């Protein structure tokens, strides 16, 4: 990870953000919860009212037959989704709006697939603003995915074709549910859409909407027929293969070994290691080396994967912590102790990688001098030559990496004579 030309405080924020993203993964969930939707409704309503109208306490009188009783009794008992939608849009108080919206959601869950399909077509007749209408359509499609999935996913595809982007409201796990619930129908629909070229209707012919569908399909195959899942993934071009694996979400513990094996056999090693760690490591236990080791054992993690995991942590624990405070022996010691508890064979090397990454991105000569001194002292305290090698091999590659002269000084401290001569030859 090279972040040259970035000041330490900015670097720290970038690394911290990247680490949090890594910890949490690419998990897709239903994105429009009640509170967000209510806020959107309020914004839409306010945006449609002029300042003069907001300043006036007078409202136009409605005809008697148009009056909607705002009482809780009416809201909680009505079966008219249209009135609830309009009332939620126009309600004067948050309490009224929330009650109407909650009842609307409840009513939609109780409607049949046929009723929902008809209601979905009727939304256009209400004259709602696009963003508000999208919110109601999201609720309906969420239910239709269970009750009339072919229609629901057809509408998601139609939204994609109109807008050229994956709908924000699309919940990828719903397709998984359909394949699990009725594999024959889901497979027939999906293969029909592929044959029709539905997923190729983008400028470059690589629809971003294909990956999540294919990921859901392969994930369900992985559970029932791992060999078929791997074959299907292998037959996909490599660039699309990466996107598909990245779109696989919520791999359960019992399926993680099969997932890891499939990814190892279908992606290049570097890509495979990163993807396996992102999808299978339970970072709730990041501070518990025993739990991390259990995760490693469950997926039969390779030495490369264990090392990749520690490198990611080194970039946070050393690079970020040094940037946030200042370089110190204490921070290095804490990381090294943790790394040894997780994977003793990689601990020395990844500690050196973390130090080299930090050195490569600092601009303060005094800090650079301190890090060089720290590296020598730390090696002298008993860590292996593997600690120094990343610093030596990075010489001259980054804006502020070690000079060849400094790197040669470190190389002279390598105890293995053969390795020392190899490094010195490279530094000529």
N, C-alpha and C positions, 0 to 999 in steps of 0.2 A: 504494500500500500504506500504509494508515494504521494505526498501532499506538499511538494515543494512550492515555495512562494506563498505559503499561508502562515500568517502570524500565529504564535502559540495559542492565544486565547480563542481565536477562530478555529484553529485546529482542534482544540479541546472540545468545542461544541460540536464540530463535525463528527469527531470520533464517538463522542457520547451519544449523539443522535443515531449514528450508524449502529452502534452496539445495541441500543434499545430496540432498533428496528430488527436486528438479528435475533435478539432475545424473544421478541414477540412474534416474528415470522410473518408470512403473508397469509394471515387468517382472514377469510371473508365471512362476515356475519350479516344478519338483517340490519341495515344501516339506518333505518328511520324509525326510531323509537318515539314513544308518545311525546316526550318533552321536546325533542327536536321538531316534531311535526307541528306541535302547538306554537312553537316560536316562529316557524315558517308561516303558519296561518296568520299570526299577529302581524308579521312584517308585510305580508301581502295585503292585508286589510288596511294597514296604516299607509302603505305606499299608494293605495288607490284613493285616499282621502286628501283633499287639498288643505293647506294651512287654514284657510278661512272656514272650511267646514269643520275642522277639528276645534277651532276656537268657538264655534257656535254650539250652544247647548240644545238648540232646536233641531228636531228631526222631522222629516216629512211624515205626515200621517198615512198609515196604511189602511187600505180598505178592510172592513171587518172580516171578510172571507180570507184575507191574506195574513191575518194575525197568527203568529205562532206562539203558543203559550210557553214561556221560558221556564216554567216550573220544573222541578226535578221529577215530578210524577210523569209529566209528558215525555220528557227526555228518556226516562228509564223504561218506558213501556211501549214506545212507538215501534212499528215495524216498517216505517217508511224511511229508507236509507237516503232518499233524495232530500227530504226535509231536514234530516240530521246533518247532511253535508252542507246545506245552505245555512242552517242555523249555526253550525260550528264556524263557518266563515264569517258570519255577520254578528256573532254574539258580542255583547258589550263588556262582559267580564271574563276573566280567566277561568273562574269557576264554572260558568255556563258553557264556555267553549270546551273545557276539559271534560265535562259531563257528557256533552253531545258527541265529542270525538270518541270517548270510551264506549259509548253505546253503539256508535257506528261500527267500531272494530268488532264488538261483540256480535252485532247483527250479521256482519259479513261472514263470521265464522259459522253461523247457524244456517246460512243460505245454502241451497243445493248448488251443484255445479251448473245446472241449467239456469237457475235464477241468477247466479253470478255472471254467467256468460252474457245473459240479456242485459244485466245491469251495467256491465263493462261497456257494452255498445251504447247504452243510454247516457253515459257520462258526457258525451259530446253535446247533448241537448241542453245541458245546464248552463252553458256559457261561462264556465269557470276559467280563471287564469291558469296558464300552463303549469306553473310550479305547484299550485294547489291541486289541480287535476292529477298531476303526476303522483302526488302523495296518496290520493284515493285509489288510483290505478295500481299503485304498489301494493296496497292492502288487498285489493281484489285478486291480483295476480298471485300473491302469496298463498291465498286460499285456493285459487284455481289450479295451482301446481299440484295440489292434492286431489282435487275433484274433477278437473278437466285438464290434465297436464299437457296434452297435445295442443290445445288452444292456448294455454298459458305460455308455453315455450315458443309457440308461433308468434305470439304478441311480443315477447322479448326480442325475438329475431327481427320483427318488423320495426321495433324501436331502434335496434342497432342499425338497420339499413337506412332509416330516416336520418339518424343523427351521426352515423359514422363512428360511434363509440359504444362501448359496453354500458348498458344502463346502470346507473349507480345503485338502483334498487334490486338488481339481480342477485339472488342468493344462490350461489353455485351448488350448495349442498342439496338443494331441492331436486336437481337432476339426479344426483346420487340416490336420493330417496326413491325417485320414480324407477330408476334402474333396479334397485333392490326390491321394490314392491312389485313391479311388473316388467321383468327384463325383456320379455318378448315384445311388448308394445313399445317400450322405450327404445329398444334397439332398432325396431322397424322404423320408427319415426326418425331417429337420428341418422340411420343409414340413408333414408330417403332424402333428408336435407343435404347430406354430403354429396349424394349423387346429383342432386339438383344444382350443386355449386353455390348453395346458400352461404357457405362460410368463406367463399373466395371473392365475395363482392366488395373488395377494398382496392385501393389504388395499387398496392404492391402484390395483391393476390394472396396476402397472408393475414387472414382475419384474426384480430385479437380475441374474437369471441369463440373461435374454434378451440383454443387451448383449454379454457375451463370446462367445456363440454367433454372434450377428449379426456381431460384429467379425471373427471368424475366417472367416465366410462371405464377407464383403465383401473381406477381405484377399486371399483366394484369387482372387476375381473381379477384383480390382485387377490381378493379375498376368496373367490370361488375357483379361480383357475390361474395361478401365478404364471404358468408357462405361456398361456394365451395373452396375458397382460404384457409380458416381456416381448413376445413376438410382435404384438401390435405396436408397441413403443419403438422397437428396433426398426420397423418398416417406415417410420416417420423420419423425414430429414432432420439432421442434427440440430439446426437452429430452432426448429419447431419442437423438437424433443425436449430441449432445455426449458422452453416456455411451458410445455405440458407438465413436466415434473414440478416446476415452480408453482403451478396452479393446483397441485394436489394438496389438500388441506386435511387437518385433523386426522392424521394417521394414528389409529389406536395402538396401544402397546403390543397387543397380540399380533398385529400385522406389520410392526416396524422392521422386524428381521427380513421378512419377504420384500418389503419396500426397499430396504437398504441393499439387499442382494440384487434386485432388479436395477437399481440406479447404478450400482458398481459395474454392472455388465453392459450398460447402455450409454453411459456418459463418460467423457474423459475424466481421469482421476481427480484433477483439481476441481472440476465442476461437481463431480460426484461427491467428494468429501464435503464441500460447502453445503450442498443440497441435503445430504443425509443429516448433517449436524443441525441444520435449520429445522428440519421436519421431525426429528426424533429425539433431540436432547431436551430434557425437562429442566428448564432453567429456573424453575422454582427452587431447585436444590443446588444452585450455583455455588453456594458457600459450603456445601456438604460434599467433600471429596468422595465419601463412600457411596452416596447416591449417584454421583457422576459416574463412578466406576461401574455401578449396577446398570446404568444406561449403556455404557460402553459394552458391557458383557451381553446385554439383551440384543444389541444389533451386531454383535461380533465385530466391533470397531477395529479397523486396521491400524497399524502404527501411524500411517499417514493421516488418518482421520483423527486420531487422538492428538497428534501433533498440531494439526490444523485448528482443533478446538483450543488448544493452549495458546497458539499464536494469536487468535482472536482476542483471548482474554489478556494476553500480554500487551496488545495494542491499546487496550483500555487501562489496565491496572498500572502499566508503566508509563506509556506515552501520555495518556490523558491526565493521570495523577501528577506526573512531573510538570505538565503544562499548567495545571490548575494551581499547584502550590510551587514547588521547586524540587529539583532532583535531590534525592536523599537515599542514603543507605537503607533506611527503615522501609521505604516503599519497595525497594528492590528485594529486601529480605522477606517481606510479607508475601510478595508474589512468588518468590522462589520456593518458599516453604509450602505454599498452597499447591504450586505446580508439582512439587515432588510427591505430595500426598495423592495427587490425581494420576500422574504418570511419571514415575521417576526417570525413565529412560529419555524423556524429552525435556525435562525441567531446565537443565543447564543451557541447552541450545535456545529454547524459546525465551529465556531470560535475556540472553545475548541479542536475540532478534528484537525484543522490545526496546532494549537500550540503543541498538543501532537505528531503529526507526525514529526514536526521539532525537538522537544526535543528528539525523539527516534532515531534521525540520526546525532546528533552532538557529537563531541568528546572534545570540549573545556569546561573544568569545569567552567570557568567564564561565558561563554555563557549559560551554563545549569543553573547556579545559577541565572543569570539575568532573564531567562525565568520563573523560579519558582517564583521569586519575582514579575514579571510582571503579572503572573496568579493571584496571591493573590491580587495585587493592582486593577487589572481589575475587579475581582469579587466584590471587595469592592466598586467599582464605581457605582454599580447598576445593573450589568447583573445578570441573573438568575443562579441558581445552575447548570443548564444544561451546562454552560460553563466549570465548574470544573470537571464534571463527566467523560468526555473522558480522562482527565489527570489522574484521580484517577484509572479508570478501566484499563488503560494501564500500571499500575505499575508492574514492574518486567517482562514485556513481551518482551521488546526490549533491545538492548545492552545498551542504555543510557536512558531508561525510568526512571521515578521517582522510588526512593527506596520506600520500604513499609513504612519506617518511614516518609518520605516526603509526601507520599500519605495519610497517616493517618492524618498528619497536615492539608492537604487540606480538607479531609473528615470531620474534626471537624468544618469546616466553612460552611458545608451544612446546610441550615436553616430548611429544612424539616426533622423533627426528625426521622420519620420512614425510609426515604431514607438514612439518615445519619447512622443509626444503621445497615442497610443492608450492606452498603459499609464497615463499620468498621468490621463487621463480616467476610467479604470476605478478609480483610487485616490482619487477625490474623495469 
